[in-house]
Amino acid sequence: MIVAAMTGSPERLTHLEDAVNTIRPQVDEVRVWLDGDFDEVPEFLSRREVQFAREVEGDLGDGGSLYWAYGEHSLDFTQYFPMDPRFRYPGNYVEAMVAESDARGGRAVVGVGGLVLNPDGSGIAERFSPYQRLARARAAHVLGPATMLLSRGALDFSREELRNPNPLNLQLAIAAQKQKVPMVSVPRTGKWITTVGEAAKGLRHAPRTQLATTALSNWKLYPDPFIAKAHKISDRINSRTLVVERAPMSRFDAQVRALHEKLHGDLFFVVIGAMDGVTYDDLRPHIVEHPEWRGLFVEPLPDMMKRLKENYRGREGLLFEEAAITERAGTRRIDRIPMDKIESGECPPWAGGLGTFYEDHILHTEEELKKHSVTEEIRTITFKALVAKHDLKRIDVLQIDAEGWDIKIFDQVWAAGFRPSIIKIEVNYPNPVKIRELQTRFKLYGYKYFFVDPDDIIAVKI
């Protein structure tokens, strides 16, 4: 039996109802710990599904979501999901998390948001935000209690510990350390989980140093069980449950080669978010191989545009536009990591492609990146104006990599009447609803689509 349990308060009743309606179809039983001044059971719940906090001796606080997991009121569950109505969970949350747990034989506590502590418990060494993409499973010391799965028998926890006034996430982590149970932050797409209304606190609060250091003198990072097998399985599981079955990049290459043959080399491409024309550009090998191709590169950052033009110096038939595609022409401020920070080794190489308009982007949530980021003013243009300026008649291959702005740009391309034969779009930032809408559009207009990794969707006109 799969059980989902959460706490609710009168001031968050709407969020609670939305969360219950989202999760009820995914589980066998829903339970709600009603905190605060509830006079009666909310109409969207049954009396069997609720427990009034006032009827239980001793304040459980945020441990109320674990009321049915341990002790005399424990339900006969196989998987137990403590949850928080301030999170917005996806429609396949339970399916994906159970699959991750099963991949490890139920021998680990799996979750979404996670922390790695310094060995002496003195602070946070690494943070896995529940809202950001995680490319592979990572061992953690602490998991967020509202985005984790507890399998039967994986972790023992007493009612006395639930009443402990210290943070629930840290109490669970201490129990896992003492019992030598691995905690694993699972792979996922960006914004697979989001917040609604008041942001859920969860992992935004650091563990209390005194508790972490006094409870344990040495924090050990227990490895992901059956790590090689689990990684292989969880990669397949996540691509199927979060999106669709993943395909190798070679499939994209094969589609591009087939289109080249079909058009006898008379192919026009558009690359939006081109960077330097080399880094993270899967189309580049084909462009270099076929000098007869014509195309347009769009890149807003001046230093990147300079490198882009240099990398294609002497090549004919290419157009360049130094601008970002937005809803209106003008200027706009963008946050990015300067290239000198990449070249000096202060930031990882992949950070060079993180220019963004979004305030909740990884540049603002990860301290090691945030401290190196700068803000620059760039030129903007609409796609309609871009078409007029360069007299675009057709697009055979479209590639968009715009750090979360991708679908907004694609909507403009689509509205302008272009139906490229091959479309490649980064989708690691849009929420799953937007991705599903994109998939539906492709189906309606006769495209086959597949994913080459957690970041990109490829659509091919049949």
SULGICOR-V890059 format. One record per helix or strand of 3 or more residues. SS is the DSSP state (A for helix, B for strand). FROM is the first residue (numbers start at 1). TO is the last residue. If there is no record, write none. Layout:
BEGIN
SS/FROM/TO
SS/FROM/TO
END
This chain:
BEGIN
B/2/8
A/10/24
B/29/34
A/47/49
B/50/52
A/53/55
A/61/66
A/71/73
B/79/84
A/93/103
B/108/111
B/114/117
B/124/128
B/138/140
A/145/147
B/148/151
A/159/162
A/168/179
B/182/185
A/202/204
A/209/215
A/227/241
A/249/262
B/268/272
A/284/289
B/294/298
A/302/311
B/318/321
B/330/337
A/339/343
A/349/353
A/362/365
A/367/370
B/373/381
A/383/390
B/397/400
A/406/415
B/422/426
A/432/444
B/447/451
B/456/461
END
